[in-house]
Amino acid sequence: MRAAAINLRALPEQRDLIDQAATVLGKNRSDFMLEAACERAQAVLLDQVFFGLDAQKFQQFTAMLDAPQSANEGLERLMAVKAPWEGEQA
């Protein structure tokens, strides 16, 4: 059972278009809209994780990843701090 309501307003033409597409797929309006919205949401989030590079840019990117790290005092200080759950060891 669904627990949350999502309400929105649409123009009659938009509603009719959605209804027509939902009917073609054998779905009701709510199921069609929820599925379409979730697919789009996943695409947006995946776009934040994956990116495409041409061969030259990919080569530059991997070279930067493979290059030795330069000294980073701030990172070294951060990594030296014990996590709160590690506690004091006697």
Helices and strands as residue ranges (DSSP letters): H 12-24, H 29-47, H 55-66, H 73-80, G 84-86
